[in-house]
Amino acid sequence: MITLQGPVICILAAALTLGGAMPAAGQQPGIPQQNVTQQATRQQTASRQGTSQQTVSQQTGAQPAITPTAKELNQSFNADAAQWAARFEHEGRAIYDKRFEILDAMGLKPGMDVADIGAGSGLISRLIAQRVAPGGTVYAVDIAKNMVDYIAKTAQEQKITNLKAVLGDPHSPQLPPHSVDVICIIDAYHHFEYPKDMLAEINKALRPDGLLLLIDFKRIEGISRPYILKMVRAGEGAFTDEFLDAGFELIERRDDMFPENYLLKFRHRRPPAN
């Protein structure tokens, strides 16, 4: 395992998360965690999940197209926030059940600054705030104003003073350059309408030695449930390539934590050693 010293960035999805709206599935056998190089990752994920429509977008430089199902769900997040909170925060939802393991994977320490992008109801943000105190701050970012208002209200009620709710937009999380140590994107990346723009801004916001953590759905034709195939626009291989093309390098992948999700860790790409 590669251990990073220094800042980390965490993009977690709640409002941008699909997981809360999906029924539970049975456990599948996982693959042990492993470190992989950029070249090996491209080869492994491509052979494992096949070619994606994302390849065309990369070649043309166009933004990858969000699925109609994901876009429709994005629009629904501005409805009753309490209703969505109930759907996100319950036993049986994979992200909720594994919430403490997710926090452990981030390597959080007091004093760290973390961005939870696609924070939804703020569940993970509230837990992060506990681990980075004292001295650290968590920025709970979402593009749905109702969800951001709900996060701020809940933090005030629970007296969580180191949690800041941030209203982002589809092109940017609205974070200052070099402002966070960790960024998590959990079940949210497939909801990004302008992923190239978002990754460019995330690259700027993440500190030089920071960590970027992605959790998303395994999209495999003939294996994944129809709901996932309709919701998620591409598989792990295509999403990995998008992060590599945005200037990151993959340092760890796991698909043993969840039955239907994988976890990837990235950092800023470093120049080759002389």
Secondary structure, DSSP 8 states (H G I E B T S, - for coil): -----S--EE---STT-SGGGS-----------B---HHHHHHHHHHHH---THHHHHHHT------HHHHHHHHHTTS-HHHHHHHHSSTT-HHHHTHHHHHHHHT--TT-EEEEET-TTSHHHHHHHHHHTTT-EEEEEES-HHHHHHHHHHHHHTT-TTEEEEE-BTTB----TT-EEEEEEES-GGG-SSHHHHHHHHHHHEEEEEEEEEEEE---TTTS-HHHHHH--S-HHHHHHHHHHTTEEEEEEE-SSSSSEEEEEEEE------
